[in-house]
Amino acid sequence: VPRNLQARDLLLLVDRSRPAPVSRQLEEQMRCAIQSGAFAAGEQLPSTRVLAQDIGVSRGVIVRVYGQLAAEGYLSLRQGAAPTVRAAVRFDAKTAPPPSAGPRLLYNLRPHLPEVATFPRRAWLRSVRESLEQARSADLTYGDEAGLWDLRVEVAHYLSRARGVLARPERTLITAGSTHALSLVSRVLARRGQETMAFENPSHHILRAVASHGGQAVVPAAVDERGIRPDTIGDAAAVCISPAHQFPTGVALTPERRTALIEWAQEADAWIFEDDYDAEFRYDRAPIGALQDLAPERVIYVGSTGKTFAPGLRLGWAVLPPDLVDDVSQELLNSMLHVSGFDQLAFANFLHRGDFDRHLRRMRQVYRARRNLVVSLLRALLPQHRVRGIAAGLHVVLEMASPAAAAAVQAEAEEAGTLVETIEQHSFADYAGPAGLLIGYGGLPEPSLEAAIRGLAKIVRAAPVDDRQAA
Ligand SMILES: Cc1ncc(COP(=O)(O)O)c(C=O)c1O
């Protein structure tokens, strides 16, 4: 039977010498009592009049306290009935999430990780503060599904100067990252009856899963040392590629192949989805420009802050051919209304101040040094293995004798607490190209990186060299 709590049971103390208002003090004590179970679910509290008299505060104070606790879900208030404690369900944010099984992680060398320790927190905070101070009221309500106009203008400027994209703000959409853009485009094309999308073999398996979930039949196209082979695309309605730094092999699409790919698209009346995921980081010569400017009416250009800034921000962009702008905007509207306007405001400010370019310049130096370290260590420690894909991005490929050998090294490295990936993990079933380990250097500072590579090299040296031994 639920108790009827009397005012004296509540042990509420009001300390008028404290700066916190009386209502706040009472609210905190009652909230704690409910959270800790001292007041159990179903117990009835004194009326506002009785409690106010007992504590010696005005009735309005108790009305406010009960109102706040009811709004938080701790009390239920009904006209004519005593206020009642509701069951308190509390999750402690400090509790660690359930432990994942498996060995402890020492070094994460998976290829998708950028460095986030250098995230320019102070500059970002300045942009958050300044953009919020300057925001119009309208900016804080629902916005344009295609994105905040000011940000679309800034992104279009950035893409034309840094990536050679023919970007106009009207055709530039703000997305929650490249994966999001691919999902939107897959669904739009599928709805138009264009339901086959080719992907490079190998290519990121998550992107293929996203397209497939969006209604696309996903088919392979071959990749060699000059990039994708357009003659192997078949009759797909679209092809997804990363021409500046193919994922995962790291090859750049040659100028002749670029032309051939565009010709294929024109002949087949097909789309090219250009995933420009890490091309900002190119180390030995000037960046390779985007493909999009060769055929802006055919190329869906997609980029993101996932590699360049912080994956957790979930902010990216798509520059669309005119014929797709409305449909993709509608898809965005009907799935999430739009990307967070607050983040868009901050990022527009950040771009406008030149802070994004500053960050990229800094990170290019950081990654170049890490890349040089990894390449020189691998060459010295494993001279029999070719190291490929080193000109750009955040990972290299260490060629292995066979997929089985690569998988064996990956498993052993994981056992020792080092995570790497393999080309095989990202290839279609019929892949017959070179096998390799994907070694990301984005997320580890040099001393750890050196230790990780030395440990990995030991495992590679001890690994079986062909399928028979690995099996
Ligand atoms: C090939 C490739 N494309 C795109 C992305 C980025 O995805 P998003 O922009 O959704 O973070 C990644 C991230 O790992 C990737 O590896």
Ligand as a Chemical Component Dictionary entry (heavy atoms), coordinates in Angstrom:
data_LIG
# 
_chem_comp.id                   LIG 
_chem_comp.type                 NON-POLYMER 
_chem_comp.pdbx_formal_charge   0 
_chem_comp.three_letter_code    LIG 
# 
loop_
_chem_comp_atom.comp_id 
_chem_comp_atom.atom_id 
_chem_comp_atom.alt_atom_id 
_chem_comp_atom.type_symbol 
_chem_comp_atom.charge 
_chem_comp_atom.model_Cartn_x 
_chem_comp_atom.model_Cartn_y 
_chem_comp_atom.model_Cartn_z 
_chem_comp_atom.pdbx_ordinal 
LIG C1 C1 C 0 35.541 5.284  -49.069 1  
LIG C2 C2 C 0 34.847 6.119  -48.052 2  
LIG N1 N1 N 0 33.926 6.994  -48.457 3  
LIG C3 C3 C 0 33.302 7.802  -47.583 4  
LIG C4 C4 C 0 33.577 7.754  -46.230 5  
LIG C5 C5 C 0 33.004 8.787  -45.296 6  
LIG O1 O1 O 0 31.753 8.619  -44.921 7  
LIG P1 P1 P 0 31.010 9.781  -44.127 8  
LIG O2 O2 O 0 31.180 11.049 -44.884 9  
LIG O3 O3 O 0 29.610 9.315  -44.124 10 
LIG O4 O4 O 0 31.620 9.855  -42.769 11 
LIG C6 C6 C 0 34.476 6.824  -45.762 12 
LIG C7 C7 C 0 34.734 6.718  -44.327 13 
LIG O5 O5 O 0 35.342 5.843  -43.814 14 
LIG C8 C8 C 0 35.140 5.999  -46.683 15 
LIG O6 O6 O 0 36.064 5.144  -46.279 16 
# 
loop_
_chem_comp_bond.comp_id 
_chem_comp_bond.atom_id_1 
_chem_comp_bond.atom_id_2 
_chem_comp_bond.value_order 
_chem_comp_bond.pdbx_ordinal 
LIG C1 C2 SING 1  
LIG C2 N1 SING 2  
LIG C2 C8 DOUB 3  
LIG N1 C3 DOUB 4  
LIG C3 C4 SING 5  
LIG C4 C5 SING 6  
LIG C4 C6 DOUB 7  
LIG C5 O1 SING 8  
LIG O1 P1 SING 9  
LIG P1 O2 DOUB 10 
LIG P1 O3 SING 11 
LIG P1 O4 SING 12 
LIG C6 C7 SING 13 
LIG C6 C8 SING 14 
LIG C7 O5 DOUB 15 
LIG C8 O6 SING 16 
# 
